[in-house]
């Protein structure tokens, strides 16, 4: 009896496998039919339109738009027909100072605004200059000298300055202001500092040692901040350095430079590439 039962089990399993094989053959047949239909559809399908060609634009300087009146110290952007001005300049021909109070200080004419630009020993910027820089968030933490407007008292000018730039070290002192103006006039008349700075001492700004601290009997007498208050030095316009302000920083190796040296197709002027026509 046992061999007969085993035979019956094997036959049942054979029938089950045959059923499964039939099912698989049916599935394979359906897949072949669908594949053939897809091939027919592909042969007769309308091709998709090609991607449009990418837009092309003229190279810089090849746009054909003239800058009416020229750009002065700037560069003509012929693609847009406008002047790209150097830092601290604006206007159609780049002739207007972006910060008027910075380019006329004590009768001196710095070519670049002292907006967060620190060179040591520092040029004594006026607080009006620093406040104009602050309007464009370019003031950093710049020391400055309070210079009252006509008819304004020093006390009123100090309050106005502290309200506008409360974080900046300032000096609001009529004696030091007149000293600075006198030093500027002498520097201009005598040709000190290559005409690019002021021969003067370090001013006792807020947070600096005061004149009363810088006496021989005081331990702070030999500090650099005190020594600078005793020894006149050339305090250069931004963009210039050296004992006599004779070194132009954008022309000196290792100092301020223009990116990629203006690719050899322009002049580097205070970190701005003044490009050759057509570049």
URQUI-V554937 format. One record per run of one state. SS is the DSSP state (a for helix, b for strand, c for the rest). FROM is the first residue (numbers start at 1). TO is the last residue. If there is no record, write none. Layout:
# URQUI-V554937
<<SS:FROM:TO> <SS:FROM:TO>>
This chain:
# URQUI-V554937
<<c:1:1> <a:2:44> <c:45:74> <b:75:77> <c:78:81> <b:82:84> <c:85:88> <b:89:90> <c:91:95> <b:96:97> <c:98:99> <a:100:102> <c:103:104> <b:105:105> <c:106:107> <b:108:108> <c:109:125> <b:126:126> <a:127:134> <c:135:143> <b:144:145> <c:146:153> <a:154:164> <c:165:169> <b:170:171> <c:172:173> <a:174:190> <c:191:191> <a:192:195> <c:196:196> <b:197:200> <c:201:223> <a:224:230> <c:231:232> <b:233:236> <c:237:239> <b:240:241> <c:242:246> <b:247:248> <a:249:251> <c:252:258> <a:259:264> <c:265:265> <b:266:269> <c:270:271> <b:272:275> <c:276:279>>
